């Protein structure tokens, strides 16, 4: 079981290869292997178990899956594969939990395997950035290095994205890697500190400032919740906090002033107007639209250009695409998972990821296949630490 799960994680994180069915429809190698795993799981229904809170999450995921697929089949069959790409990772999430509870998977080996992969990606992304590239793009059967100068010319920022389809998804990957770093117990503080710094650097060069702020907050909460009897260590922490406050105030004012020259700060960079347009589309499409395309993009006269390919918010996006009932279930899944984590440190990581999705469409395209399996791994490893009396609460 553990070896097969390692293969799945390999396809989720390293071999997330898009396979185009047509101009609008994309599946992934991960989709195909996940379907195989789900089929075998259905044939072994007794080989799983859940506690009461986990059963609530399972019930919501099942309802969301049924409602989403029913809406797709009845109202927009052309978006069925797109819908499957949304629901399959969630089914994998609850399947992993049940399998782990029943089989007691070798979490340390699985965790280390994924841990090495994620940190290897962070380091490789920084190496290509040093050589003047922001990422790798798949086009016409070839892998091409994308020069950073392309983004500096168009947007005035480097936009490090590695192989992800958007800079914000790579920044979210940095958040997940940060979580894996901070809850791992069998590593030295200096090694952890260096990898945390590299992860924050990668997040910074992605130019996704909201997620960078979230990642800094997560790291800060972790380090300053650590108990220490060394007075010099406590003085050092206090000094660092004071220094960070000075830097935040100094750079924050400068950043807001420069941002106000190109974006409307009061509307969160125009996000509020995009969300308004998204909510209006939800009101006019109770059963959803299936999938954004050139015929149903969001429009708002309050912003230059005024046309947007998504709502810059995973929850509003879900309400628009899947419809009000599946979209509402999707939101409930997030709240039930927050309750499931029960104020452990992983909760902060998950809330940080959810907040990133409030500002941008982060958990979409290839990202669900990476996001939900890593969230499971953080949850299972956190449970393992708790059972051994070594868990971080907040």
FENWOWO-V990262 format. One record per helix or strand. SS is the DSSP state (helix for helix, strand for strand). FROM is the first residue (numbers start at 0). TO is the last residue. If there is no record, write none. Layout:
BEGIN
{{SS	FROM	TO} {SS	FROM	TO}}
END
This chain:
BEGIN
{{helix	1	12} {strand	17	19} {strand	25	27} {helix	28	41} {helix	51	74} {helix	76	102} {helix	106	129} {strand	132	138} {strand	141	146} {helix	147	154} {strand	161	161} {helix	166	182} {helix	188	204} {helix	208	224} {helix	230	259} {helix	264	266} {helix	270	283} {strand	297	298} {strand	306	307} {helix	313	321} {helix	323	340} {strand	343	343} {helix	344	358} {helix	366	386} {strand	392	392}}
END
